[in-house]
Amino acid sequence: MSWRKCYRQLEVECDNALLVELILVAEL
């Protein structure tokens, strides 16, 4: 999956993106 490649290359940025998605989902 693309997220694995992303995680390897830009770990921090990908983690931040996941956190943003979790926050948005939690607000729904």
Backbone as a ProteinNet text record, in pm:
[ID]
protein_1_A
[PRIMARY]
MSWRKCYRQLEVECDNALLVELILVAEL
[TERTIARY]
83.8	0	87.4	31.6	108	149.5	69.3	100.6	232.3	269	396.4	512.5	505.2	609.7	617.6	502.2	495.9	557.6	524.4	574.3	726.2	780.8	926.3	996	936.5	1002.9	979.9	857.2	821.9	743.2	810.9	742.2	664.3	728.5	663.8	545.2	563.6	454.9	337.1	364.6	256.5	185	261.2	198.8	108.5	154.4	72.5	-54.9	-44.2	-161.8	-261.9	-211.7	-300.8	-368.7	-293.8	-352.5	-461.6	-438.1	-539.2	-664.6	-647.9	-764	-840.4	-768.1	-834.6	-911.8	-853	-920	-1046.1	-1036.7	-1153.5	-1263.3	-1227.3	-1327	-1390.6	-1308.9	-1359.7	-1457.6	-1440.7	-1528	-1662.1	-1670.6	-1797	-1899.9
-120.8	0	126	234.1	358.2	412.6	384.2	439.6	384.5	262.7	207	285.8	314.8	393.6	531.4	590.4	723	718.7	615.8	604.1	593.6	520	503.2	632.8	708.9	828.7	950.2	967.1	1088.5	1050.3	981.4	923.4	1027.5	1138.1	1240.5	1300.9	1335.5	1397.7	1303.3	1175.5	1078.2	1061.5	1058.5	1046.7	1167	1285	1405.2	1395.5	1344.1	1330.3	1234.4	1125.2	1029	1092.3	1170.6	1237.1	1333.4	1407.7	1501.7	1426	1313.4	1234.6	1183.8	1137	1087.3	1198.8	1317.3	1431.6	1467.8	1471.5	1506.3	1403.2	1276.2	1170.2	1181.6	1212.6	1222.3	1338.5	1442.7	1559.5	1534.6	1433.1	1405.5	1347.5
0	0	0	-48.3	-60.5	76.3	178.5	311.2	365.3	325.2	371.6	313.4	183	117.9	180.9	205	265.9	405.3	481.3	618.4	620.1	524	519.1	481.5	389.5	337.2	425.8	473.3	548.4	672.4	763	879	957.6	989.8	1072.4	1000.2	872.3	796.7	784.8	763.9	750.6	884.2	993.2	1125.1	1150	1111.3	1129.8	1047.9	926.3	840.5	903.9	961.5	1026.3	1146.9	1222.6	1339.3	1296.4	1188.8	1139.2	1099.3	1030	988.4	1109.7	1211.3	1331.9	1400.8	1406.8	1470.3	1392.8	1259.4	1177.9	1196.7	1201.4	1219.5	1358.1	1458.1	1594.4	1608.7	1526.8	1536.9	1470.8	1385.4	1316	1411.8
[MASK]
++++++++++++++++++++++++++++

